[in-house]
Amino acid sequence: MEFVEANGATIPAIGLGTWELRGRTCAWLVEQALRIGYRHIDTAEIYENEREVGEGLRASGVSRGDVFITTKVWTDHLARREFVRATKESLTRLRLSEVDLLLIHWPNARIPLADTVGALCEMKNAGLARHIGVSNFTVALIEEAVKLATEPLVVDQVEWHPFIDQSKVRAACRRHGMAVIAYSPIAKGQIVGNDVLKKVGAAHGKTAAQVSLRFLVQEGAIVIPRTSRPERLAENFAIFDFALSADEMDAIRALAHPRGRIVDWTGAPQWDEPER
Ligand SMILES: NC(=O)c1ccc[n+]([C@@H]2O[C@H](COP(=O)([O-])OP(=O)(O)OC[C@H]3O[C@@H](n4cnc5c(N)ncnc54)[C@H](OP(=O)(O)O)[C@@H]3O)[C@@H](O)[C@H]2O)c1
């Protein structure tokens, strides 16, 4: 396992994404992931699975202190009072006294950012979150949030995989000592058919998905792939026993496109596309 350091946080470089995992399947997958070595789980109030994430954590037998748990406050709950309530409800569902990382899931232009960032910092000061950060924030929003925050922001969680160029957001995070958590790191499965990734993978005895995850980790990201299949839990975790060469990294970087988003945000309010 590798770790990424960011403004005082030490974050496992791979975590299990849990979007769309529900019920017993979710609890079981979280338990299995922890048993095979994952030490970082990504959830959110909007995923409606925090209860099951907590169950999986307890069933795994892994010490609470050894696991990095992230949750996120949804965009409808960014006014101060709602934010506090949503955070406490997340902790109740998880049956935890604190999360390791609490994120603003999505910016909301109708709520002053100062209120939301103030509430986020308050959650850290109250001991409900060890670290705090943002998600889906543009360069401009990162700059604004950093100015408003009285506590260090440690990450921006954004869509990032080989098909998308996130160099501007990455540079903004670097300027402020923040790490980038790459969500949809295997492009929701679309990575598997890519010829460049398959060819690079063949040279290392690895799959295209493993190459995508390894590429992002070598770029300094934290990756949170999601799978509902136990065999893929192990596949996605097996990315620390090989390294991509400079030429391979360049070949994969060439796949990136400024408009390379693949996540469909139709219907989601207040989306402000990250600048690149
Ligand atoms: N902050 C945000 O706004 C935000 C937005 C999106 C996602 N996220 C977080 O990021 C996590 C990951 O993103 P994601 O779920 O959108 O997409 P992803 O992890 O890139 O892809 C998941 C899809 O890829 C398939 N898959 C997984 N491992 C595979 C492998 N080794 N080979 C081939 N296919 C594979 C899965 O299918 P099977 O289940 O069949 O394996 C699933 O359909 C989420 O679960 C969530 O925790 C955050």
The ligand as a Tripos MOL2 file, in Angstrom:
@<TRIPOS>MOLECULE
LIG
   48    52     1     0     0
SMALL
NO_CHARGES

@<TRIPOS>ATOM
      1 N1        -17.4290   12.9600   -5.8160 N.am      1 LIG1
      2 C1        -18.2420   12.6350   -6.7940 C.2       1 LIG1
      3 O1        -19.0580   13.4560   -7.2820 O.2       1 LIG1
      4 C2        -18.1660   11.2660   -7.3690 C.ar      1 LIG1
      5 C3        -18.7400   10.9890   -8.6210 C.ar      1 LIG1
      6 C4        -18.6290    9.7010   -9.1370 C.ar      1 LIG1
      7 C5        -17.9890    8.7240   -8.4040 C.ar      1 LIG1
      8 N2        -17.4670    8.9900   -7.1710 N.ar      1 LIG1
      9 C6        -16.7930    7.9410   -6.3540 C.3       1 LIG1
     10 O2        -15.8280    7.2850   -7.1640 O.3       1 LIG1
     11 C7        -16.0980    5.8940   -7.1870 C.3       1 LIG1
     12 C8        -15.6450    5.2760   -8.4940 C.3       1 LIG1
     13 O3        -16.2750    5.8860   -9.5970 O.3       1 LIG1
     14 P1        -17.4140    5.1500  -10.4660 P.3       1 LIG1
     15 O4        -18.1160    4.1800   -9.6070 O.co2     1 LIG1
     16 O5        -18.1720    6.2410  -11.1280 O.co2     1 LIG1
     17 O6        -16.6110    4.4470  -11.6500 O.3       1 LIG1
     18 P2        -15.3480    3.4960  -11.8420 P.3       1 LIG1
     19 O7        -14.8040    3.0290  -10.5450 O.co2     1 LIG1
     20 O8        -14.4340    4.1490  -12.8160 O.co2     1 LIG1
     21 O9        -16.0010    2.2860  -12.6320 O.3       1 LIG1
     22 C9        -16.9300    1.4030  -12.0660 C.3       1 LIG1
     23 C10       -17.4320    0.4680  -13.1740 C.3       1 LIG1
     24 O10       -16.3270   -0.2300  -13.7230 O.3       1 LIG1
     25 C11       -16.5080   -1.6390  -13.5940 C.3       1 LIG1
     26 N3        -15.2180   -2.2100  -13.1590 N.ar      1 LIG1
     27 C12       -14.6550   -2.1480  -11.9360 C.ar      1 LIG1
     28 N4        -13.4460   -2.7460  -11.9200 N.ar      1 LIG1
     29 C13       -13.2540   -3.2260  -13.1810 C.ar      1 LIG1
     30 C14       -12.1980   -3.9340  -13.7880 C.ar      1 LIG1
     31 N5        -11.0950   -4.2910  -13.1060 N.pl3     1 LIG1
     32 N6        -12.3200   -4.2420  -15.1090 N.ar      1 LIG1
     33 C15       -13.4190   -3.8830  -15.7920 C.ar      1 LIG1
     34 N7        -14.4580   -3.2010  -15.2730 N.ar      1 LIG1
     35 C16       -14.3780   -2.8760  -13.9730 C.ar      1 LIG1
     36 C17       -17.6060   -1.8290  -12.5720 C.3       1 LIG1
     37 O11       -18.4120   -2.9220  -12.9370 O.3       1 LIG1
     38 P3        -18.5400   -4.2320  -11.9840 P.3       1 LIG1
     39 O12       -19.2770   -3.7740  -10.7560 O.co2     1 LIG1
     40 O13       -19.2940   -5.1870  -12.8210 O.co2     1 LIG1
     41 O14       -17.1240   -4.6690  -11.6790 O.co2     1 LIG1
     42 C18       -18.4110   -0.5410  -12.6950 C.3       1 LIG1
     43 O15       -19.3990   -0.6780  -13.6930 O.3       1 LIG1
     44 C19       -17.6110    5.8230   -6.9280 C.3       1 LIG1
     45 O16       -18.0460    4.5460   -6.5740 O.3       1 LIG1
     46 C20       -17.7420    6.8690   -5.8550 C.3       1 LIG1
     47 O17       -17.3190    6.3340   -4.5930 O.3       1 LIG1
     48 C21       -17.5340   10.2570   -6.6530 C.ar      1 LIG1
@<TRIPOS>BOND
     1     1     2 1
     2     2     3 2
     3     2     4 1
     4     4     5 ar
     5     4    48 ar
     6     5     6 ar
     7     6     7 ar
     8     7     8 ar
     9     8     9 1
    10     8    48 ar
    11     9    10 1
    12     9    46 1
    13    10    11 1
    14    11    12 1
    15    11    44 1
    16    12    13 1
    17    13    14 1
    18    14    15 2
    19    14    16 1
    20    14    17 1
    21    17    18 1
    22    18    19 2
    23    18    20 1
    24    18    21 1
    25    21    22 1
    26    22    23 1
    27    23    24 1
    28    23    42 1
    29    24    25 1
    30    25    26 1
    31    25    36 1
    32    26    27 ar
    33    26    35 ar
    34    27    28 ar
    35    28    29 ar
    36    29    30 ar
    37    29    35 ar
    38    30    31 1
    39    30    32 ar
    40    32    33 ar
    41    33    34 ar
    42    34    35 ar
    43    36    37 1
    44    36    42 1
    45    37    38 1
    46    38    39 2
    47    38    40 1
    48    38    41 1
    49    42    43 1
    50    44    45 1
    51    44    46 1
    52    46    47 1
@<TRIPOS>SUBSTRUCTURE
     1 LIG1         1 GROUP 0 **** ****
